[in-house]
Amino acid sequence: MATMDQNIDGSANNVLSIMCAVCNSFTPLKRCSRCKVVFYCSREHQKADWIHHKTECKTRTARSVEDSRCPATETHPERLNTYAESTQSVLDSNREEIKNILDFSTIVSPVKRKPQTKEEEKEIFFDLIKSESDYTGPSEDIDASYGNIIETLCIDNSNPNNMCEDDVLESAIDNTQVEEVPLFDMHPFRRLKFPKPESYNLSEIAEFVSLRLTQLGYCILDNAFEEDLIDGIFSEMKSLHDNNEFSRGDTLQISSGPAYRNDMIKWLNQNKRSCEQIFQSLAFIDSLVDMLKPHVRNYCDIEGRTKAMLACYQKDGSYFRRHIDNESKDGRCLTCTLYVNRDWDIERDGGLMRMFPPKQDKPVDVPPQANRLLFFWSDERTPHEIHPSYRDRYSITVWFYDKQEKEAAKVEKLKRETEDIYNQIKTLEEQRRHLQQMASSQQIRNRAMEAVQALSTGELQALSLLIDHHPDPKQALTSMGISDAIQDALIIHLSSQDNHTN
């Protein structure tokens, strides 16, 4: 709980710090192999930051080793198995209690009114966090939720003397001290049980969603649609996919690294036939967000939305690396996604939606199961990633606009377009002047050549003798008052005649 208090007050959040400590870039990163907290994009930046990171690295490394020690095994490692067995016994004895915790049939929104003070806001936040109980495990079987106790209690003896002395740390820079950072967050899967609203009346749902959006930054709403409608949406999307109507999503490529995304998408037009079920679900979402507006007016002024984006993460391992929906301040403030796949198994099918809310010290995992609506803020408050999918994974996403930000984005876009037009006009004007100069020069050359060709044979011979016997022919012609253009034409004409004679 202390960690959550710390994060609410705006202090460090390890989940969101995966960027180079020097240049803040997100290019393929490596991390300090000692403290495993600080990241760098290159060895040069690691060396540059070492003078600042040295003390922090020493402190964190010492603390990490101290925290990893278990009282039952610190002085007697041979007792590890006994300690693990006793811990398993305690967990087993609490199985029924845990099952009761995971029963959310009676859980409702913890409050019915808006918080009046910061302290009240914190209390509501902690109540909501508690209502989303979680356990880690590969299946619904409660025995599998505790993980491997032996692995949890393992002690890292690779550095038994805790070598943190300054001389060792200084020399470590010359050795391998960075590790490759994986493409996705490597926390184990958190199998969360999300609470449900008291009823599915539209106003009740709006209160339920707004409370979680304003306090947690996201909301998961299950079973808001009729099951037949969800199956119809799935059929319509699968048909569009089978007919090759999807195309690759916009790809941001990092130099020497993999693409940020490789999903397939389709922007849905309003006149698209054979999508009646999809449009029916969008009508419900629009009505819900209309009811939501008064509850979130202090956070955003919702007005209008994008077209619906249909997405398919194909079974070949399609993914979307960690990103923020609206990094460019384009007006999008609220993301809403509907999942439609039946019988989704994260361990078998992948495709996990993982969010990193700033107020929590753990990621929030959202399996893309059918009839699940996910709401979250579209800006930097909700970084998220889609893990590789090994089964075709379908979803519908719409983004709702914030009125002021959208208008500001339009103004910025108009400024950019105006500047682009101005630059284009400037370039065209320069090209026009250049062409005019070329045309004028060519016209002068043509007239000069005509004047030279009009000279008699005797005049040409006299000029030829003058040029041949003068150390600087052009100076001689200039002294006679002949213009530069005619001089050039005369020299060219006489040279061509000499070549012809020879």
Beta strands, then each sheet from edge to edge (+ up, - down):
strand 1: 30-32
strand 2: 39-40
strand 3: 134-135
strand 4: 178-180
strand 5: 191-192
strand 6: 218-222
strand 7: 247-248
strand 8: 264-267
strand 9: 302-305
strand 10: 309-313
strand 11: 318-323
strand 12: 332-339
strand 13: 353-355
strand 14: 364-366
strand 15: 372-377
strand 16: 384-389
strand 17: 393-402
sheet 1: 2+ 1- 4+
sheet 2: 3+ 5-
sheet 3: 6+ 15- 12+ 17- 9+
sheet 4: 6+ 15- 12+ 17- 10+ 8- 7+
sheet 5: 11+ 16- 13+ 14-
end
